[in-house]
Each structure stands twice: as structure tokens, then as C-alpha cells.
Amino acid sequence: MNSLGFERPPAETRVVVAMSGGVDSSVTAALLHEQGYDVIGITLQLYDHGAATARAKACCAGQDIYDAHRVADNIGFPHYVLDYESRFREDVIEDFADAYARGETPIPCVTCNQNVKFRDLVARAKELNADALATGHYIRRWMGADGPELHRAADASRDQSYFLFATTGEQLEFLRFPLGDMPKDEVREHARRLGLGIAEKPDSQDICFVPDGNYASIVERLRPEAVEPGDIVHVDGSVLGRHEGILNFTVGQRRGLGIGGRKDSEEDALYVVHLDPASHRVIVGPRAALARTQIVVTGLNWLGAGEGPPTDGMDITVKIRSMMEPVPGRVLGQDGDGARIELAVPEFGVSPGQAAVFYDGERVLGGGWIVRTDRRSEPA
């Protein structure tokens, strides 16, 4: 059994490596080549090459494509660049703009992994007669009693399981994550040892296609209705001011509301509680108004036992933001591709459009997209 779980020598195992041009994917490809695997590197050009060339923290365009090719050329394995710009625009950027127009807070990295990198790259790797697709993600794939399981990375500070919850069981059969047991420092040391020339390269930013972090300009261009002005309304119904577009606000936001006249204290501070795109209203209120114990998700991807969570519920831990630690709760299966989550204690600032990801200890059980929240203890 080789290191990727195949009963054959590495030289007889073909691995396609998704190469973004960063440290992690470059080290993944170089280590597999060093171990004797038949490695093919593939980089997807996802958005305009020229617009991203000068940006130090971009990925999948410009300098990063060059870096990926240079690593492959220096190490000695084939590397191909595939133009996925139109597909990325349709599946990720357009969806991103739609979400903001609906008053949601999207996570384009999940959509990219789900609809472009894994779905399309897995298909392309199989066309190349590969045995596996390897990536530089910090997550672990373990073989369980019923097949491969997804587990959090050994280095919790680098864990990317939140962004990979939509990985299907079928994809998991084919995917490999060689860096899941390594801390980032060890990965950079491998890059130095292997002479890759990108050992000190900074990590790419989360939203690669947003120039200078100005996501509003993209949404305004693609969905101008999201920038229509409207009222800022208190939860008690009183109108406090006007805004220039709901895309400038997210649930849980405290700063920059533009209404003034409030003391800067927790007792008197106001937060965005809800966004109403139909009426172009931003609803604000005290922090207590953000408390939520009920979350409804759709687009459920289930990696646990059975076809989905039981309708009478099961105990889990759950993440509703990428940087938080999982918190206790229960997940209850519903008809179709939905589920309901009951949190043990209230969470604040739960936003539609984000993901809720379920865990059993370190194992990823799946997750779904948040569509509704409620303060009540009874079913939403």
C-alpha cells in the first residue's frame, strides 16, 4: 500500500495535482514527485490574467500561473493551464453577486471548490487516467469502516474543513490531501528544502477575484439593484436614517452604519439584524436582537452514516463561521436537501448565505447553506 492508499508502487500511480501557484499546492506536487508518483500539475485560470498580474495575493491568475509552471518545470513533471474563466464567472462570480442582491453574505471559496475545482478538476483528472486528484488543502482524508471520511486538519489554525464541507462522498473516493497532517511551518520548510523558490510567498487572499477588497464594485456592476438606497429601520419600527445599498451591510455589522447619535457602548450600540432586499431596508437593533438558536439550511451535503441526519436529531458540534471553534448543537433532518440546527447556546450574527458545517469530534459530517434563522426554541 503506497502513501496514497493504492496497492501498487508510486511509479504506477498517476496523480493530478491542482496547482494554484501558492506554497501549499506546489509542495504537494513536489513531495508526490519526490516519492516517485507519476505527477501531472494542472492550474485553472479562473479570471482575467492581466488584471491580476500585479496583485501579490491573488491566485489562479497572473504571477501565480507563472509560479506553478516554474515549479513544475524545475522539478520535472508536466503542467497544464486550463482556461476556466467563463465557467468561474458563471458559477462563482455571478452567484456571489446574486447572493449580495438577496441580502446574503456569500462564501465564494466554497462555491469555487464545489462547482469548479472539485467537480470539474475531478472529471478532467479522470480523463487523464489519473488514480487520484491531490490538492494542498489543510484537511485529512481517513479510511473509516464505511469508506473514506473527511477530518479536520492536524493543525487547527490551518484547518480548511469549513470551506470543504460540500465535498461529496464520490469526490472523496478520488481526492487526496497530503498536507493534512502538517503545520504550515513544515510545509514552508519542505519548499525551501526542495528549492521551489516560493517558500516565503504569502498566502492568497480569500476572495481572489475582488480587486483591493472592494467587493461592492463587482456587485454594483453585475447587480445594480443591490445599490438602490433605502431606509435604516430599528427593530421597533422607527426609521433612523438612509443607506446607499444593502450590499454595504452584513448581519452582525456594528461599525459604519451611518446613523450616528448613539453612544459607543455595548448597551446602546446598534447592529445589523436583518437585510430586506425586497424593501431595500436595513434592520438594526441591540446585540440581543442578534441571538439565534435555530438555523435552517438547504443544499445539505451529508458525509455521515446513512442518507442524512435523522429526523429526530443527533448531537453534533457546528461551525457557522470559518474562524470559530465548533459549538454544541443538534441537527435534525428534513425533507429534501434541508436540515434544522438547534444550538445549545445562542450565537450572534448568524447570516444567511454563510455555511453551517457539522462535526462529530474531528470528523466532518457535512453541512449546508444557511437560509433562515430564528430566536425561538420551538421548530423554525
CORGI-V772555 format. One record per residue. RES is the residue in one small letter. OMEGA is omega in degrees with one decimal (none if undefined). NEAR is the number of other C-alpha atoms within 12 Angstrom. Layout:
BEGIN
res->RES omega->OMEGA near->NEAR
res->RES omega->OMEGA near->NEAR
END
This chain:
BEGIN
res->m omega->179.1 near->10
res->n omega->-172.4 near->16
res->s omega->177.9 near->21
res->l omega->174.5 near->33
res->g omega->179.0 near->22
res->f omega->-178.8 near->20
res->e omega->177.2 near->13
res->r omega->179.0 near->16
res->p omega->177.5 near->17
res->p omega->-177.3 near->25
res->a omega->179.0 near->21
res->e omega->-178.8 near->19
res->t omega->-179.7 near->28
res->r omega->-179.2 near->33
res->v omega->169.4 near->45
res->v omega->179.6 near->44
res->v omega->175.5 near->52
res->a omega->-174.1 near->48
res->m omega->179.2 near->45
res->s omega->-175.1 near->44
res->g omega->178.3 near->46
res->g omega->-177.7 near->43
res->v omega->-171.1 near->41
res->d omega->-178.3 near->44
res->s omega->177.8 near->47
res->s omega->177.9 near->53
res->v omega->177.3 near->46
res->t omega->-179.2 near->45
res->a omega->-177.1 near->53
res->a omega->179.0 near->46
res->l omega->179.4 near->38
res->l omega->176.3 near->41
res->h omega->178.9 near->31
res->e omega->179.4 near->20
res->q omega->174.8 near->21
res->g omega->179.9 near->24
res->y omega->174.3 near->33
res->d omega->-170.6 near->30
res->v omega->169.5 near->40
res->i omega->177.9 near->42
res->g omega->176.1 near->47
res->i omega->174.1 near->40
res->t omega->176.5 near->43
res->l omega->170.9 near->40
res->q omega->-170.4 near->38
res->l omega->177.7 near->35
res->y omega->-168.7 near->31
res->d omega->-177.3 near->28
res->h omega->-175.4 near->25
res->g omega->-176.8 near->17
res->a omega->-175.7 near->21
res->a omega->-172.4 near->25
res->t omega->-173.7 near->24
res->a omega->-175.7 near->17
res->r omega->-173.1 near->25
res->a omega->-174.9 near->23
res->k omega->175.1 near->28
res->a omega->170.8 near->36
res->c omega->173.6 near->42
res->c omega->174.8 near->45
res->a omega->171.5 near->38
res->g omega->-175.8 near->31
res->q omega->-177.9 near->29
res->d omega->176.5 near->39
res->i omega->176.9 near->38
res->y omega->-179.3 near->28
res->d omega->179.1 near->32
res->a omega->-179.9 near->44
res->h omega->-179.7 near->36
res->r omega->177.9 near->28
res->v omega->-179.3 near->40
res->a omega->-178.9 near->39
res->d omega->-179.6 near->20
res->n omega->-179.3 near->20
res->i omega->175.1 near->28
res->g omega->172.8 near->22
res->f omega->-177.4 near->30
res->p omega->-178.4 near->27
res->h omega->-178.7 near->31
res->y omega->175.2 near->28
res->v omega->-179.3 near->31
res->l omega->-179.0 near->27
res->d omega->178.3 near->22
res->y omega->-173.6 near->27
res->e omega->-177.7 near->24
res->s omega->179.6 near->18
res->r omega->177.4 near->24
res->f omega->179.6 near->32
res->r omega->-178.1 near->26
res->e omega->-171.5 near->22
res->d omega->-174.5 near->27
res->v omega->-174.6 near->33
res->i omega->178.7 near->35
res->e omega->177.9 near->26
res->d omega->176.8 near->30
res->f omega->180.0 near->37
res->a omega->178.3 near->35
res->d omega->-177.5 near->30
res->a omega->178.7 near->33
res->y omega->177.7 near->41
res->a omega->177.7 near->37
res->r omega->-178.4 near->33
res->g omega->-179.8 near->40
res->e omega->175.0 near->35
res->t omega->-171.1 near->36
res->p omega->174.0 near->37
res->i omega->-174.4 near->37
res->p omega->179.5 near->37
res->c omega->177.2 near->35
res->v omega->179.8 near->35
res->t omega->178.7 near->37
res->c omega->177.9 near->38
res->n omega->-174.4 near->32
res->q omega->-168.8 near->27
res->n omega->-178.1 near->29
res->v omega->-171.4 near->34
res->k omega->-176.6 near->41
res->f omega->-178.0 near->39
res->r omega->-174.1 near->26
res->d omega->180.0 near->26
res->l omega->175.6 near->36
res->v omega->179.2 near->36
res->a omega->-179.9 near->23
res->r omega->178.5 near->28
res->a omega->178.5 near->31
res->k omega->175.7 near->22
res->e omega->178.7 near->15
res->l omega->179.4 near->22
res->n omega->177.7 near->20
res->a omega->174.9 near->26
res->d omega->-177.5 near->33
res->a omega->169.1 near->39
res->l omega->179.8 near->45
res->a omega->177.6 near->48
res->t omega->179.2 near->46
res->g omega->179.3 near->38
res->h omega->176.8 near->46
res->y omega->179.0 near->35
res->i omega->-176.2 near->39
res->r omega->174.7 near->36
res->r omega->-179.7 near->38
res->w omega->174.6 near->27
res->m omega->177.2 near->18
res->g omega->-178.5 near->15
res->a omega->-177.0 near->9
res->d omega->179.2 near->13
res->g omega->-176.8 near->17
res->p omega->178.4 near->28
res->e omega->177.0 near->37
res->l omega->-178.9 near->43
res->h omega->177.4 near->38
res->r omega->179.2 near->39
res->a omega->177.8 near->31
res->a omega->176.9 near->25
res->d omega->-174.9 near->24
res->a omega->-178.7 near->25
res->s omega->-180.0 near->20
res->r omega->-173.4 near->28
res->d omega->-179.8 near->33
res->q omega->-176.2 near->37
res->s omega->179.3 near->47
res->y omega->-176.8 near->45
res->f omega->-176.6 near->37
res->l omega->-176.3 near->47
res->f omega->-176.3 near->47
res->a omega->175.9 near->39
res->t omega->-176.7 near->43
res->t omega->176.8 near->30
res->g omega->178.9 near->29
res->e omega->177.1 near->19
res->q omega->-177.4 near->33
res->l omega->175.4 near->32
res->e omega->-172.1 near->29
res->f omega->-173.6 near->35
res->l omega->173.2 near->41
res->r omega->-177.1 near->40
res->f omega->-173.6 near->45
res->p omega->-176.2 near->37
res->l omega->-172.3 near->39
res->g omega->-179.0 near->33
res->d omega->-173.4 near->25
res->m omega->166.4 near->29
res->p omega->-177.2 near->23
res->k omega->-179.3 near->29
res->d omega->179.2 near->20
res->e omega->178.5 near->19
res->v omega->178.8 near->36
res->r omega->177.9 near->29
res->e omega->174.1 near->22
res->h omega->179.0 near->30
res->a omega->177.1 near->29
res->r omega->-177.4 near->20
res->r omega->-177.4 near->17
res->l omega->177.4 near->26
res->g omega->-175.1 near->22
res->l omega->177.0 near->35
res->g omega->-179.5 near->26
res->i omega->-174.3 near->30
res->a omega->-178.0 near->28
res->e omega->-178.5 near->19
res->k omega->-178.9 near->24
res->p omega->176.7 near->19
res->d omega->178.2 near->24
res->s omega->178.5 near->25
res->q omega->-174.8 near->20
res->d omega->-177.2 near->23
res->i omega->-168.6 near->28
res->c omega->-172.9 near->36
res->f omega->-177.9 near->39
res->v omega->-178.9 near->28
res->p omega->176.8 near->24
res->d omega->178.6 near->20
res->g omega->-176.7 near->16
res->n omega->-178.5 near->16
res->y omega->-177.1 near->27
res->a omega->-178.5 near->27
res->s omega->178.1 near->22
res->i omega->-179.7 near->28
res->v omega->-179.4 near->32
res->e omega->-179.5 near->25
res->r omega->-175.2 near->19
res->l omega->-177.4 near->23
res->r omega->-175.1 near->27
res->p omega->179.0 near->21
res->e omega->-179.5 near->25
res->a omega->-180.0 near->36
res->v omega->174.9 near->29
res->e omega->-179.8 near->24
res->p omega->179.2 near->22
res->g omega->-177.4 near->27
res->d omega->166.4 near->29
res->i omega->-169.3 near->36
res->v omega->174.8 near->29
res->h omega->179.0 near->27
res->v omega->177.5 near->24
res->d omega->176.7 near->14
res->g omega->-178.5 near->14
res->s omega->179.0 near->15
res->v omega->-175.4 near->19
res->l omega->-177.4 near->25
res->g omega->-179.7 near->21
res->r omega->176.6 near->22
res->h omega->-176.3 near->27
res->e omega->178.5 near->24
res->g omega->-176.8 near->35
res->i omega->-179.6 near->42
res->l omega->179.7 near->41
res->n omega->-175.2 near->34
res->f omega->173.4 near->39
res->t omega->177.8 near->36
res->v omega->-177.9 near->39
res->g omega->-178.9 near->34
res->q omega->178.2 near->30
res->r omega->-176.6 near->28
res->r omega->171.7 near->20
res->g omega->179.6 near->16
res->l omega->175.0 near->34
res->g omega->179.5 near->23
res->i omega->173.1 near->24
res->g omega->173.8 near->17
res->g omega->-179.7 near->13
res->r omega->177.4 near->19
res->k omega->-179.0 near->11
res->d omega->178.1 near->13
res->s omega->-179.9 near->14
res->e omega->-176.5 near->14
res->e omega->-174.8 near->13
res->d omega->-176.1 near->17
res->a omega->177.5 near->26
res->l omega->-179.2 near->37
res->y omega->171.7 near->39
res->v omega->-177.8 near->40
res->v omega->-175.5 near->39
res->h omega->174.0 near->39
res->l omega->-178.4 near->42
res->d omega->-176.3 near->29
res->p omega->-178.5 near->27
res->a omega->-179.5 near->18
res->s omega->-179.1 near->22
res->h omega->-179.5 near->29
res->r omega->171.3 near->37
res->v omega->-177.9 near->44
res->i omega->-178.3 near->40
res->v omega->178.8 near->40
res->g omega->179.0 near->35
res->p omega->-178.1 near->27
res->r omega->-179.1 near->27
res->a omega->-179.2 near->23
res->a omega->178.6 near->30
res->l omega->-173.3 near->31
res->a omega->-179.9 near->29
res->r omega->175.3 near->32
res->t omega->-178.5 near->34
res->q omega->179.8 near->35
res->i omega->176.2 near->47
res->v omega->179.9 near->39
res->v omega->173.1 near->38
res->t omega->-177.4 near->30
res->g omega->-174.2 near->30
res->l omega->169.4 near->37
res->n omega->-173.5 near->35
res->w omega->179.6 near->35
res->l omega->178.0 near->37
res->g omega->-179.1 near->32
res->a omega->178.2 near->21
res->g omega->-177.1 near->14
res->e omega->-178.5 near->19
res->g omega->178.7 near->30
res->p omega->-179.7 near->34
res->p omega->-178.5 near->23
res->t omega->177.3 near->19
res->d omega->170.9 near->17
res->g omega->173.7 near->20
res->m omega->179.6 near->27
res->d omega->-179.8 near->23
res->i omega->157.4 near->32
res->t omega->-172.6 near->31
res->v omega->171.9 near->43
res->k omega->176.0 near->37
res->i omega->171.9 near->43
res->r omega->-172.4 near->30
res->s omega->-171.6 near->27
res->m omega->-178.4 near->16
res->m omega->171.1 near->20
res->e omega->179.3 near->22
res->p omega->-179.5 near->29
res->v omega->-176.1 near->27
res->p omega->176.6 near->26
res->g omega->175.0 near->30
res->r omega->174.7 near->32
res->v omega->-178.7 near->42
res->l omega->179.2 near->31
res->g omega->176.3 near->29
res->q omega->179.5 near->24
res->d omega->178.8 near->17
res->g omega->-176.2 near->16
res->d omega->-178.5 near->22
res->g omega->176.1 near->30
res->a omega->176.3 near->40
res->r omega->-178.8 near->45
res->i omega->173.2 near->55
res->e omega->-178.9 near->38
res->l omega->179.8 near->39
res->a omega->176.3 near->21
res->v omega->-177.1 near->20
res->p omega->169.9 near->27
res->e omega->-174.9 near->32
res->f omega->177.7 near->29
res->g omega->177.3 near->33
res->v omega->-171.3 near->41
res->s omega->169.2 near->40
res->p omega->-176.9 near->35
res->g omega->174.6 near->38
res->q omega->-179.1 near->41
res->a omega->167.6 near->42
res->a omega->-174.8 near->55
res->v omega->-172.9 near->51
res->f omega->-179.8 near->51
res->y omega->165.8 near->36
res->d omega->-171.2 near->29
res->g omega->179.4 near->18
res->e omega->-177.7 near->29
res->r omega->176.1 near->34
res->v omega->-180.0 near->43
res->l omega->-178.8 near->42
res->g omega->-179.6 near->46
res->g omega->179.6 near->48
res->g omega->-177.3 near->44
res->w omega->-178.6 near->42
res->i omega->178.4 near->34
res->v omega->-178.3 near->31
res->r omega->175.9 near->31
res->t omega->-178.6 near->38
res->d omega->178.0 near->31
res->r omega->-170.0 near->27
res->r omega->176.7 near->18
res->s omega->177.4 near->19
res->e omega->-177.1 near->15
res->p omega->179.7 near->22
res->a omega->none near->21
END
